[in-house]
Amino acid sequence: MTTTGDVAGDVKEDATGTATELAEAATTAAPDVDGGRRDQRVVVGLDDSVGARAALRHALAEARRRDATLEVVTAFVSPEQLAAIVGIPIAVERAEVAAAAEAAARAVVDEVLAADRVEHPGVSEPPVVVRAVAGDPGPVLTAASTGAARLVLGHRGRGLAATATLGSVGWWCLRHATCPVTVVPPAGRRRLS
């Protein structure tokens, strides 16, 4: 692992380009393994991007390594938020939107777990919880990760310039999360260095 200083705190990047940082908002040192100060949850943000799938695979391995629960969180726009944006009432219940978002996330989780079972036959899976939460992804993920062992995010990595920068959700989480944050590039991303 190499250490770089181009983000808010101490960043460690491995050979795949996966970067882990102790989030700027963390007030105490986070033990790498259960030290009694954090619960054993690994939280991962999931959207429809390739980077999010890579993050889910990484979070699954991390949860397995820690013998922790894998908590998959997807943020969605509530009908109330959408109505405020477009200026007209939306005739859909929040519960319907939440159920659809959770079902979509669960389908991705099931797909990744099935592939993991093939790749790692006989290896037990950690407990998995899937939640859909209304709101902006950054605040939703930092709230969900409060007290967690780690927050894992995907990096969209759209092109060379985008690969060198972190998206707004990643920056929000690095600035506000109270646990270590790991940012995982999409599979096959070429390293810049």
N, C-alpha and C positions, 0 to 999 in steps of 0.2 A: 504494500500500500504506500502511496505517496501522499504527502500532506501539501495542500495548496492554501493560498490565502486570498482567493478571489471572491469569497462570500463573507457573510457576517462573522462567523466564528472559525474554529478549527475544523477544517474539512479534510477527510481522508477519502481518496479515490483509489479503487482497486483496478486491476487490469482490464475489467470490462467497462470501465467508465462510471461505475456505480459510486456515488458520492454519499458519505454520511457525515452529518454535522451535529454537534450539540447545539440545539436551537438557541437563538439569542435570548429568548424569554425564559429559558430554563434557569431556575433559581438555585438548584443544587446539582451537584455532579450526579449523573445518572450511571448507576452500576451497569456494566456490560452484561452481567448475569444477575439473577435474582439476589439483590442485596437487602431486601426487605423494605425498600422505600418506594418501589413501584409495583403495580400489579403485573401479572403475567399476561398481558394482552399485547398483541402486535396489531396495530390498526393500519389498514391500507385504504387509500382513496381509489375508487373505481369509477371510471367513465367509459366512453366508447372508444378510447384511443388505444393504439398498439402499445404505447408506453405504459398505460394502466395495466394491461395484461402482463407485461414484463414485471411491473411492480407487484402484481398479485402473485406471480410465481416466486419472486424474491421473498415476499412477506410470508408465503407458505413455508418456504425453507427456513426462514428466521423463526417462525412460530414453532416449527418442529424442533429446531435446535434448542430453543428455550423451554420446550414443553409448555407452550403458552396457547391461549385461545387466539385464533385469527379472527379479527373483527373487520369485516368488509363494509365500508361506508360509501354510499353514493348520495350525492347532493342533487336535488331537483328543484325546479322552479315551481312554486306553488301557484294555484289558480289566482290567488290574491295578488301575488307578485306580478304575474303575467297581465292581469287586468290593469294593474297600476302602470305597467309599461306601455300597453297598447291603448289604454284609455277606454276600454269597453269591458263589460262584465263577461266572465268566462263561465259557461254553464257546465262545469265539471267539478266534482267534489274533490277536495284535497286527498281524502282517503283513496279515491280511485287512482289519482296520479301517483301517490305513494306506493300503492300496491303494484302498479305497472312498473315503476322504477325499481322496486325491490325484486320483482319477477325477472326483469331484464338483467339485473346484477346477479341474481341467483343463477340464471342460465349461463352467464360467463364463468361464474365460480364453479359450477358443475362441470363445464367443459375443461377448465384448467385442472380441476381435481381428477377428472377421468384421464387426462394426459399424464398427470403426475403418477397415477396408479400404474400406468403402463411403463413409465420411465423408472419408477421405484417400486417394483412389485414386493409385496410383503411388508412394506414400511408403513407404520400407522400414521393416520392423518390427525392433525390437531383438531380440537373442537372448532367449528366455524359458525360465526354469527354474521348474518347479512342484514344491514339496516339501510333504509332510505330516509333521508332527512331533508326537509324543505329548507332552502337557504343558499347563500353563496358558498361555493366549495371551500374556500380558505377558512372562514369562521366555523363552518360545519366540521371540517376535519380537525382543526385545532381543539374545538370543544370535545369532539369524540375521543381525541387522543390524550386528554387530561389524565395524568396518572399512569399512562400506558408505558410499556417498556420501550416502544419505538413506534414512529409514524413512518410509513413507506408511501412514497409518491412516484408516479411515472413521469417521465420527461417526454414531451411530444417529439422533440428532436427533428423538427421540420427544416431540413437543409442545414448547411454549414453555419450560417449566421444564427439560426435558431438554436442549434446545438450548443453554441458557445454561451447562450443566455438561458436564464431560468424563467419560466412563465410566472404570471401573477399569482397563481395559487401556490406554487413552490415558494416564491418570495414571502407571501403572507405567512405560510406555515413556518418557514425558517425564522421569521421575525416574532411570531406569536406562540408557537408550540412550546409546551413545557417539558417535552421529552426529546430525545435524539430523533432527527429526521433523516431518512435515507431517500435519495432521489435516484431512481433507476432509469437508465436510458433504454430505448426500444431495442429489442434483440437485433443483433447485426450492425449496430451503430459503430461507425469507424471512429476511433479516438483521434482527437486533434493533435496530441503530442506523440 
